[in-house]
Amino acid sequence: MTAESGEVLSSLTDGVAVDPDRLEVALGEPGATSMLVEFARLRVAVESVNMPPGEGFYRSMDQKLSPPPVRLGRVRWTQLAAAALVPCAIAMGIWVGRVTAPSPQAGLELAAYCADSRGALYAPGRITAVDNRRVECVLKGEWQPVAR
């Protein structure tokens, strides 16, 4: 009996439609009758057992079919730590940039002028006295008296 004929007879026993010409060839081979009887006995034996699979079967199937667990090794922890430090470094850079940047009033201070009691203007940083009076100037954002 050939393997192909055995498959045809097995398919017939399982209720699958088979090619009639192939079935005729399979039934004409020696041992075909005994193979059909063996398939029938096997089907009866399998269908008569109404027991669900055991707990060991389900555990082994869970192990074989479940994806492997994700394990974070040493390399991954260092990568996570580095990724967490990047936003901290950016925030620190922004903060340092704001603290050390020149104030926007710096340009205005250079354009400031000093005035005496009569309102006469003088260049900043220049010590000038009119009528022995002090001149007030704006230097570094504060009013400071300037003496002769």
C-alpha positions as CSV (number, residue, x, y, z in Angstrom):
1,M,0.0,0.0,0.0
2,T,1.4,3.4,-1.0
3,A,1.4,6.5,1.2
4,E,-0.8,8.4,-1.2
5,S,-3.4,5.6,-1.1
6,G,-3.3,5.7,2.7
7,E,-3.9,9.5,2.7
8,V,-6.9,9.0,0.4
9,L,-8.4,6.4,2.7
10,S,-7.7,8.5,5.8
11,S,-9.3,11.5,4.2
12,L,-12.4,9.4,3.3
13,T,-12.6,8.2,6.9
14,D,-12.4,11.9,8.2
15,G,-15.3,12.9,5.9
16,V,-13.3,14.9,3.4
17,A,-14.3,14.7,-0.2
18,V,-11.8,12.7,-2.3
19,D,-11.3,12.2,-6.0
20,P,-13.3,9.1,-7.0
21,D,-10.5,7.9,-9.4
22,R,-7.9,8.1,-6.7
23,L,-10.3,6.3,-4.3
24,E,-10.8,3.5,-6.8
25,V,-7.0,3.1,-7.1
26,A,-6.5,3.1,-3.3
27,L,-9.3,0.6,-2.7
28,G,-7.8,-1.7,-5.4
29,E,-4.5,-2.0,-3.5
30,P,-3.8,-4.9,-1.2
31,G,-4.3,-4.1,2.5
32,A,-6.8,-1.3,1.7
33,T,-9.6,-3.1,3.6
34,S,-7.6,-3.7,6.7
35,M,-6.4,0.0,6.7
36,L,-10.1,1.2,6.5
37,V,-11.0,-1.1,9.4
38,E,-8.0,0.2,11.4
39,F,-9.0,3.8,10.7
40,A,-12.6,3.0,11.9
41,R,-11.3,1.5,15.1
42,L,-9.0,4.5,15.8
43,R,-12.0,6.9,15.2
44,V,-14.2,4.9,17.7
45,A,-11.4,4.8,20.3
46,V,-10.8,8.6,20.0
47,E,-14.4,9.6,20.1
48,S,-15.2,7.3,23.0
49,V,-12.8,9.1,25.3
50,N,-14.6,12.1,26.6
51,M,-11.8,13.4,28.8
52,P,-10.3,16.9,28.5
53,P,-6.6,17.1,28.4
54,G,-4.7,17.1,31.7
55,E,-3.3,20.2,33.5
56,G,0.2,19.2,32.3
57,F,-0.9,19.5,28.6
58,Y,-2.2,23.1,29.2
59,R,1.0,24.1,31.0
60,S,3.2,22.8,28.3
61,M,1.1,24.5,25.6
62,D,1.2,27.8,27.5
63,Q,5.0,27.6,27.6
64,K,5.3,26.7,24.0
65,L,2.8,29.2,22.6
66,S,3.4,32.2,24.9
67,P,5.9,34.8,23.8
68,P,9.2,34.8,25.8
69,P,9.2,37.2,28.7
70,V,10.9,40.6,28.2
71,R,13.9,40.9,30.5
72,L,15.6,44.2,31.0
73,G,19.2,43.6,31.4
74,R,22.0,45.9,32.4
75,V,22.3,47.5,29.0
76,R,18.6,48.4,28.8
77,W,18.6,50.0,32.3
78,T,21.5,52.2,31.3
79,Q,19.7,53.2,28.1
80,L,16.6,54.1,30.1
81,A,18.6,56.1,32.5
82,A,20.3,58.0,29.7
83,A,17.0,58.6,28.0
84,A,15.6,60.0,31.3
85,L,18.6,62.4,31.7
86,V,18.3,64.0,28.3
87,P,15.2,66.1,29.2
88,C,16.9,67.1,32.5
89,A,20.0,68.2,30.6
90,I,17.9,70.3,28.2
91,A,16.0,71.9,31.0
92,M,19.2,72.7,32.9
93,G,20.7,74.2,29.7
94,I,17.7,76.5,29.2
95,W,17.8,77.6,32.9
96,V,21.6,78.4,32.8
97,G,21.1,80.3,29.5
98,R,18.4,82.4,31.1
99,V,20.4,83.1,34.2
100,T,23.6,84.1,32.5
101,A,22.1,85.9,29.5
102,P,22.4,89.7,29.6
103,S,19.3,91.5,30.6
104,P,17.2,93.2,27.9
105,Q,17.7,96.5,29.8
106,A,21.5,96.5,29.0
107,G,21.0,98.3,25.7
108,L,18.7,100.9,27.4
109,E,21.3,101.6,30.0
110,L,23.9,102.5,27.4
111,A,21.4,104.9,25.8
112,A,20.6,106.6,29.2
113,Y,21.6,110.2,29.9
114,C,22.4,112.1,33.0
115,A,20.6,115.3,33.8
116,D,21.3,118.2,36.2
117,S,18.7,120.1,38.2
118,R,17.9,122.3,35.3
119,G,17.4,119.2,32.9
120,A,20.6,119.7,30.9
121,L,21.7,116.3,29.6
122,Y,25.2,114.8,29.9
123,A,26.7,111.6,28.6
124,P,26.4,108.7,31.1
125,G,29.4,108.0,33.3
126,R,30.6,111.6,33.0
127,I,31.0,113.5,36.2
128,T,29.6,117.0,35.7
129,A,28.7,119.7,38.2
130,V,26.7,122.7,37.4
131,D,26.5,125.4,40.0
132,N,28.2,123.1,42.5
133,R,25.3,120.8,42.5
134,R,25.3,117.1,42.0
135,V,24.1,115.5,38.7
136,E,22.1,112.3,39.0
137,C,22.8,109.5,36.4
138,V,21.3,106.1,35.7
139,L,24.1,103.5,35.9
140,K,23.4,99.8,35.9
141,G,19.7,100.4,36.5
142,E,20.1,102.4,39.7
143,W,20.1,106.2,40.4
144,Q,23.4,107.2,41.7
145,P,24.6,110.6,42.8
146,V,27.6,111.8,40.9
147,A,30.0,114.2,42.7
148,R,32.5,116.6,41.3
